[in-house]
Each structure stands twice: as C-alpha cells, then as structure tokens.
Amino acid sequence: MNQPKFKGRGAQTNPKNRFNRFSIDNSNPGYDLNIDENYLEVQPRTVFYRDESKSVISKNDSEDLFFDYSFNPYRGCEHGCIYCYARPSHEFLGFSEGLDFETKIMIKENAPELLEEQFNKKSYKPDVILFCGNTDPYQPIERRLGITRKSLQVCLDYRNPVSVITKNALVLRDKDILTEMAGLNLVSVMISIATLDKELANKMEPRTSIPERRLRIIEELAKNGVPAGVNIAPVIPGLTDKEIPLILKRTSESGAKIAGYILLRLPYSVKDLFSDWLKNELPGQANKILNSIKSTRNGKLNESEFGKRFTGEGELADTIHELFRLNCKKFNLNSERIRLTNKLFRRNPGNQLALF
C-alpha cells in the first residue's frame, strides 16, 4: 500500500481548477493567527485568508433541502474529509478542490456582526438557520477564533432558531449557549458519523473527532436537554452501509432522538479524489466499492438530480433506505419530529427595555 505523502490530510493532490480564469497569490495571506505547534505537525501548512463578504446568510432554493437559510463562517475545511461534497465550492475562489480545500481557509471574522445586521433588516423573515450547509462551523480554527460561538450568541439574543451539523467535539464548548437555546426551543444539533471504525475514520476524515467521541457529544448534549441526533453521512455503498444498524443503535443508546442519512455524493473532481484515495488506502476493495456506488447512481459515480442526489436509486439504494428505516423504528428514532420555533424572534434585543 502506498503511504500518504501528507500525513493528516485527506487529499494528496491539487486537481486543476475547472474554471482556471485566475490564480491566487499565496505569498501574502494577510491573516496572522500565530499558529501553535499542533498545526506545524500537519503538512502542508494551513494558510488563512480574510473573507470580505458583505453577507453571511445564504438563501437556499433547492427543493430537496429542509432549510431556507445556511450560515458558513468558514470556506474550506481543515477536517480534510476525502469524500466532502463541498470541495468544488473552493474552485469559485480560484483554489483547487484538493489540498487547497483543506489548507487554504477563508475566514469571515465579522460574521457575528453581519448576522446581526441581517436580523435587524425589516426584510428578514425569521426561520431556522443551518449552521453548516457547506463546511463545518466547528473545524479546528474555531477553537481559536470563536466565530461560531459569537454567532450562536447573536441567534440566542435575537431568539432566532438554529440547527447545527458538525463532526467536531468542539461543539461542547458552547454547551452553555446551546442549553439556553434548547430551553426556548431554538436549537437542535446533528452529529455526523460516517463510520464507527476508528482506523477507517482516521483515513477518511483525518482531522475530525474520533467516532467514540462523537457518541459522547450526543450523550452530553442530551443530558443537558439539547435535542441531539445523528446524520449518517455519507453512507458509502459497499464500505460503510453495513454499519447503519450499529450506528443507529449506539447513537440511540447515547440519547439521540432523531436520525438522517445521506448517500455518498461525488461531484466534479471529488469522484477522482475519492477513487484515488480508495485505490491507495483500500486497494483490495476499491473496485467493489466503486461498482457499488455506481449501482446507486445509474451507472455513474454521481447524480445531481433533485430527489435522487441524497438517496440514490436502484436496488442497493432501496436496500439502504429500508435498512435505515427499519432500524430507526427498532431503536425509537424519529418517533417525534423536532419543530423549532421562530415565534420568539425579536429585533434590536438590546433596546427591548425601550418598549416599556
């Protein structure tokens, strides 16, 4: 088996940017974070850039998504998950969806202020905001910057509901805010788990929290009254689909009340990155896994059609769906739907006393 050239990284190459209209000057990132020794262990080094975006909420118009708004304080993600469907979004910034995606991170340092500005606009209609949508709001640099924490506090102050998706135990740092929001029915947290196999997770998701730690996240949140669940994402046909019953069992025992799953998505060059990773890390299983994926994607490695992109189609896709459904019922998951409220929303919360 070939060993990775870059330890701690998911991608090992930088595929050509499909737009290729301009390039980024990496010589002056303009963001000195005084990186500590833990970052020096991972090569190539991570570089951080200021993101000067004037807005921080993205409006969703996809008919097969459950949310209307998403919030992403970071573009690019140091978790380095080799299968990440968000990798192609980095190409719009002039980067590659390979190593650049996990080593060139754009930071919206004024995200909390932008969020507050949006809330104060009369045109804003309060609704659930997904803290994720593209990249993880609790990736490693969040420990130092606290942008997600400050933004959660803004949502609490304005009483705007939030749904969080993460695979990082750093979310427990914000347990105080999440607990207070849960008391007002303003938050739910989904923990992404693709596998419970620690060795496999370390190869696929090199800078995320280990699977056992993610189970403890659910347990800790549930103990504090925060609605918590599991998102089995991605389900990889021929590799991790067999783990669905065990993941649902373990997360239910940890206190999860809700569950979802997403079939592996490999848009654009992600399919090449993932195929190369399989041939390097799991050479004896690579062809079987790739054929299994194709059997759920009409003979291809990806399907972008609404209604099919998250669940796939075909006999194996139907089997995965039924396996998930039956085990949710067995372990009492999704028996009740969590409905967060937007009825408590208030503008200019600091001026509420002026109303009396």
C-alpha positions, 0 to 999 in steps of 0.5 A: 500500500502506498503511504500518504505523502501528507500525513493528516490530510485527506487529499494528496493532490491539487486537481486543476481548477475547472474554471482556471480564469485566475490564480491566487497569490499565496505569498501574502495571506494577510491573516496572522493567527500565530499558529501553535505547534499542533498545526506545524505537525500537519503538512502542508501548512494551513494558510488563512485568508480574510473573507470580505463578504458583505453577507453571511446568510445564504438563501437556499432554493433547492427543493430537496433541502429542509432549510431556507437559510445556511450560515458558513463562517468558514470556506474550506475545511481543515477536517480534510474529509476525502469524500466532502461534497463541498470541495468544488465550492473552493474552485469559485475562489480560484483554489483547487478542490484538493489540498487547497480545500483543506489548507487554504481557509477563508475566514469571515471574522465579522460574521457575528456582526453581519448576522446581526445586521441581517436580523435587524433588516425589516426584510428578514423573515425569521426561520431556522438557520443551518449552521453548516450547509457547506463546511463545518462551523466547528473545524479546528480554527474555531477553537481559536477564533470563536466565530461560531460561538459569537454567532450562536450568541447573536441567534440566542439574543435575537431568539432566532432558531438554529440547527447545527451539523458538525463532526467536531467535539468542539461543539461542547464548548458552547454547551452553555449557549446551546442549553439556553437555546434548547430551553426556548426551543431554538436549537437542535444539533446533528452529529455526523458519523460516517463510520464507527471504525476508528482506523477507517475514520482516521483515513477518511476524515483525518482531522475530525473527532474520533467516532467514540467521541462523537457518541459522547457529544450526543450523550452530553448534549442530551443530558443537558436537554439539547435535542441531539441526533445523528446524520449518517453521512455519507453512507458509502455503498459497499464500505460503510452501509453495513454499519447503519444498524450499529450506528443507529443503535449506539447513537440511540443508546447515547440519547439521540432522538432523531436520525438522517442519512445521506448517500455518498455524493461525488461531484466534479473532481471529488469522484477522482479524489475519492477513487484515488484515495480508495485505490491507495488506502483500500486497494483490495476493495476499491473496485467493489466499492466503486461498482457499488456506488455506481449501482446507486447512481445509474451507472455513474459515480454521481447524480445531481438530480433533485430527489435522487442526489441524497438517496440514490436509486436502484436496488442497493439504494432501496436496500439502504433506505429500508435498512435505515428505516427499519432500524430507526423504528427498532431503536425509537428514532424519529418517533417525534419530529423536532419543530423549532420555533421562530415565534420568539424572534425579536429585533434590536434585543438590546433596546427591548427595555425601550418598549416599556 
